[in-house]
Amino acid sequence: MKGGLLCRYDPEENIDGMPPGEGTFLVCSFWPADVDVLIGRHEDARMLYDRLLRLCNDVGLLSAQYDRQARRMPGNFPQAFPID
């Protein structure tokens, strides 16, 4: 985790041959909210979900990645992951 958002893996470990510094992977960051709901922590789930929704761009889209330091989404658009 970085700043409350999940990474696909530790980007400093360089396991994919890419330079260090990949942003957090936004779809993964929704998973803890799902888990919170399943274990009855509804308020925690709502807070995380709302935080993630605030990262959406002006047309409501999220990219694959989010760069917390630059406060931008450098990843691919649009993402089509079902959230239920």
N, C-alpha and C positions, 0 to 999 in steps of 0.2 A: 504494500500500500504506500501511496505517496499522497499526503494531504487528504486522507480519507477517500481517495479514489484508487481503484485496483489497477495493477499492471498485469499484462499477460504473463510476464516473468520478470525477474530482476534485470533491468536493462544494463546494469553495470557489469553483469557476467558475460556479456557479448557472446551468447550462445547461437546467435543467428548470423554472425559474420558482419552485422551492421555496426556502425559506430555507436558508442553509448549515447543514451539520452532519449530513447523512445518515450513518447508521452504515455499517459495512462490510457488504458483501453476502455472506452466508455461502456460498452455492452457488459463487460465484466463487472463494472461498478454497480450495476443494477442487481447482481446476484445477492449481495449481502442484504439488500432490502427484501428480496424474496425469502431469504432464510429468516429474517426477523419476523416476517408475517407468519411463517410456518411454526415458529416457536413462541408466538404470542406477543412479540415486542412490536406492536402496531405503531406506537408513537415514534420509535426509532426508525421503523421502516418508512413512515410518512416523511420524516425529516430528511432522510437520505434521498428518497424519491424526489421530493420537492427541490432539494439542492441540485440534483442531476438535471431536472427539468429546467432550472434556471440557466443551465449551460447551453440550452438550445439557441440556435441563431435566430435571426429576425423572421425566418419563415418556419421555425419550429423543427429544424433538422439538427441531428447530431452526426458528427463524423466518427470515424473509427477511433481516432485518438484525440486527446486533449492535452495541450501543453499548459500546465498550470502557471509556469513562470511568465510566459508570453501572453497568457489568457487568450489562446486561440486554438482552433481545431485544425491541425495540419494533416489529418487523416483523410481517407476517401469519403466521398459523398455520393449519393445518400446511402445510409446503412438501412438494411431491411431485416432487422432482427425482431421477431415477434416478442412482445412483452405482455405476458398475461399473468 
